[in-house]
Amino acid sequence: MQSNERVTISRGNRKLGAIMNVSIQPVRCCPKGIPCADGCYALKSLRMYPQTRKAWAKNARIAKTNPRSYFSQIANSIADRRPRYFRWHVAGDILGLDYLERMCRIATHHPRTRFLVFTKAFHIVNAYENTRALPGNLAVIFSAWPSMKIDNPHGHRIAWMQDRTEDRVPEDAVECPGNCESCRICFRLPKLHRDVVFHKH
């Protein structure tokens, strides 16, 4: 891998609005055996947009082979743009404990930015929290699909995928309105003590 390869960091998209974000490959960079692999929404973007496919593959390659460069570039971009909000992984997931540690380090160094990650890598988050606390400005939301077991000893808020079969959604769960920029409530779910529900479409 070339040392000068650049991480693609998005300034937003149609759904997120102007929320800075970074992604890696869907499915390939997600926990094995999760039930959403066949119905992953990010696969649609992968098929429809060749440039997005190339960017996510490149980001995944840098994250896996040169994590120091990957996270340094992200940290520098956040320092330059000073966004109020930053979303990890429109596609992909937390790759390991070291990856999460570096995410937390960035959040700690940028206390004025609110960070958000949806994850199915429950075991990685749990292992981290068994020894230390997550930064207060990093909202870690556990993603759940119907019939999926949720190992959640630290009481994370949950993002429920509702396909009309999920019967575990709390009555006070927030329904996603479909545009992150105008809502941004997911960044505050831990402090609100509420879950969020996404209806399959």
N, C-alpha and C positions, 0 to 999 in steps of 0.2 A: 504494500500500500504506500502511495506517495505521501510524504509528510505534510505536503501543502494542500491535501484534499480538504475541501470545505464542507462543513455541515450545513445542510439546508434548514434554515429556521424560518418558518412562515410567520407573516404578520397577521394572518387570519384567513378565513374562508367564508363561504356563503352561510354556513350554519353557525360558526363561532363568531362571526363578525370580526372586528378589529382586535382580536385577542391573540397575542403572540404564542406560538406553539412549535413543538418539535415532534416528529414521528419517526418510527422505524417500521419494519415490515410487519403487517398483520399476519396472524397465525404462526408464521415461522419464528417470530419473536414473542410468542405468547406461551403460557404454560401448556404442557402436553395434555391431551385428553379432555380439554374443556368442551362443553356441549355447544358453544357458540361458533366453533370453527367453520361449520358449513354455512351458517347464516350470518357471518360477520359482515357488518355494513361497510367496513373499510375495504373489503374486497371489490366492491362496486367501483370505488375510486381507482383501485389498482388496475381494473380492467379498462376503465373508460379513459384514463389520463396517463399516457406513456411517460410524461415528464414527472408526474407524481410517483409512478412506479420506480423510475430510476432514482429519484431523490430519496425515497424511503429505503431502497436497497443500499444506496451509498451511505446513508446515515447509519443503517444497521451494521454495515461493514466497518465503519470508523468506530462505532460504539464497542464492537466486539474485539477489534484488533488494536485500537489505540484509544482507550477510554480517556486517557489524560487529555488528548487533543480534543476529543468529542466534548467533554464537559468544560474544558477551558474555553472553547469557542462559544458554547452556550452562555457561560458566565460572562464573558466579555461582551457578548451581544446584549445581555440583560443590563450590564453596567452602562453600556452606551445609550440604549433606548429607554432605560428606566421605566418599564411598563408597570402599570398598576396590577395587571393580571398576566399569568403565564400558565399555559396548559401543557402538561406532559402527555404525549402519546394519544393523539387522535387515532393513530394506528400503532399497534405493538404494545408492549408491556414492560414492566420492570425486569431486567435481565438477570439480576442476582443481588446479593447482599452488598457487594462493593458498589454496584450501580445505584442502589438506594442510598447508600452512605454519601455518595457524591451528589445526588439530588438534594439530600438534606443539608449538605454543606453549602450548596448554592443558596438554598432558602435562608439559611442562617446568615449568610453574608449579604443578603438583599432583603432586609426586614420590611421594606416598604412595598414590596411586591407580594401579591397573594398567588400562591401556586396551587394547582389542582392536578390530581392524577386519579383516574379510575383504574382499578387493578383487579385481576383475578389471581395474581401471584400472592395469595394469602400467606403461604408458608414463609415467604421472604420478609414480608412486613411483620409477621408475628415474631420471627427470629430477631429482627432488629429491635422491636419494642420489648422483647424479653429482657433486654439489657440497658435500654435507654429510651428517652422520649423523642417523639417526632417534633420538629419545629412547629411552633404555633401557627405559622403562616403557610404551612403545607397541608392542604386538605386531602387526605387519602380516603377515597371512597371505594368500598368493596363492591364489585359488580357481580350480580347474580342472575342467572337464567333459570327458568323453571326446572325443578328437580335437582338443581345443583346444590351440593352440600357446601355450607358456608362455615369455615373454621374461623371464628371471630371472637377470640377470648378478650381482646382489648376494646370491644364495643364500637367498632367503626360504623359509620353511617353506610347505608347500602343503596346502590342504584339497582332497582328491580327492572328487568325486562318483562313486560306484560304482553303475553300472547293469548290472553283469555283463559289460561290454565293456571297461572300463578296465584296461589291462595295465601301467600305469606306477607303480602304488602300491607303495611300499617295504614290505618284509616287517615292519618294525618300526613301521609307522604305527599311531597310536592310533585305535581304533574309537570313534566318538562314542556314548556311552551314552544320549543323548537328553535329559539335563537338565543345563544349564550350572551351576546353582547348586551341585549336589552334586559336580561334576567340576572345572570351571574350568581344566582342563589346557591349553586353547587359549591362555590368557593366558601360559603358560610354554613353549609350543612352541619359540620361538627359543632359549631357554636349554637346553632338553632336546635340541635338534637332531633333532626328530622331526616327521613330518607327521601329519595327521589324515585319516581317511576317513569320509565320510558315505554310508550306503547309501540309495539312492533308494527311496522308499515312496509 
